[in-house]
Amino acid sequence: MENLSASEKNGLRGGLLITVMAAFIAGIASENFVTGFVITAVVCGVALLAATVLARIVISRRNR
């Protein structure tokens, strides 16, 4: 995979911000802040990574 474009970098920054915000809120809502934060951060991080990979696959197939 080639380097990230500017829009991909901005999208990843936004996704990371949303991940941290969701993890923080989940940590507050759970009985144990650290556990809720970590579980939500991991789930959101994996989803963000999967979305990035799938988007790159779709774009590379479209450009063929």
Buried (B, 14 or more C-beta within 10 A) or exposed (E): EEEEEEEBEEBBEEBBEEBBEBBBEBBEEBEEEEEBBBBBBEBBBEEBEEEBEEEBEEEEEEEE
